[in-house]
């Protein structure tokens, strides 16, 4: 079953990536979600290099909102951390690449945290 699920996500990601292309003016915010953690990076596709990255690996406990799970709180904190690091590098506008995942739960929380941190997309 997991092969079918990952194959479907890969195909959806390819479909999204046909439209979402990061440039020097507007880099791509790419999201990867595993069972336990969430990873995000800002990529310049023209130069094929990662400009900024953040993940929940070394994050620890994040402050939770009302009725919020640990993973949602961590995803929001990763988004805010990524936005902070991007601001330090002078990046304020990005395009959001959801990586073939649905835009809800942890992916939406990460996007919300990045917006709260000052990124525009």
N, C-alpha and C positions, 0 to 999 in steps of 0.2 A: 504494500500500500504506500509506503513512504517514497518508493521510486516514482510512482505515478504522481504523487503530490509534488515532489521536487521537480519533476519534469514539467508539470503544469506551471509551477512558479517560474522556472527557467524560460518557458515560452512567453509567459506574460511579461517577464522582465525584458526580453528581447523586443517585444511589441512596444513597451513603454520607452525603451532606449532609442527606438527609431525616431521618436519625437523629441526626447529630452537630451539635449547635448550641452555640455558645459563649455564655456569659453573663458577667455581672460576677463572679459567684462562681466560675465554672469556665470560663475562656476556651478557645478552640479553637486547637490547634497545627496549622497547615496546612503541608503540604509540597508543593513543586514541584520536579521533577527535570528538568533539561535534559540534553543529550548530555554537556556538560563540567562543569556545576556543579549544586549543589543549594541550594535556598533554603527557609527556614522562617520563619514568622511566627506570632505569637500574636495572635489577633483576638477582640475583643469584638463578637459579632454583634448584640447589642441596640443598641449605639451605633454600629455599623458603622464601627469604626476599629481600626487596627493598634496594638497596645500595644508589642510588641517584635518585632524582626526580626534575622535573621542569614543570611549566605550564604557560599559558598566563593569568591566573587569576589576578595576582598582577603585571603584566608586564607594563601596561600602553602603551604609544605610542612608537613604535619602528621605527627606521630610515628606510624609504622606499627607494627602488631603483627606477630606471627609469621605469615607467609604471607598478609599483607593487602595489597590493592591501594591505590594512591594515592587513588582516589576513595572507597573505603570509609573510609580514615583521615580524609579531609577531611570526609565526612558525619558521622562520630563527633565530630570537632572542632567542626563547626557546631552539633551538638546540645548539646555542652557549653557553647559560647559563648552559645547562646540561653538555656540554663538559667541561666547566670551573670547575663545581662542581665535575665532575668525575676525572679530573686531580688532584684536591686537595686531593681526596681519593686514588690516585695512579692507577686509571683505565685508560687504554689507548686503549685497544682492546675490541670490542663488536661485537655481531651479531645483525643484524637489523631485528626486527619483525614489519612489517608494519600493523599488526592487522587486516588483511582482507581487508584493503583499497587499492585502486590503488596507485601505486607509481607515483604520479604526484600532482601538486598543493601544498597544505599545507604539506602533508607527505614528498614529495620530498624536499621542502624548509627546513623542520626540519632536514632531513638527511644531506642536504648541509651545514646547519649551524653547525651541530655537527662535520662534517668533517673539516670545516673551523676552528672550535675550537680545533682541534687536535685529535679527536677520529678516530680510524681506523676500518673500516668494509668494 
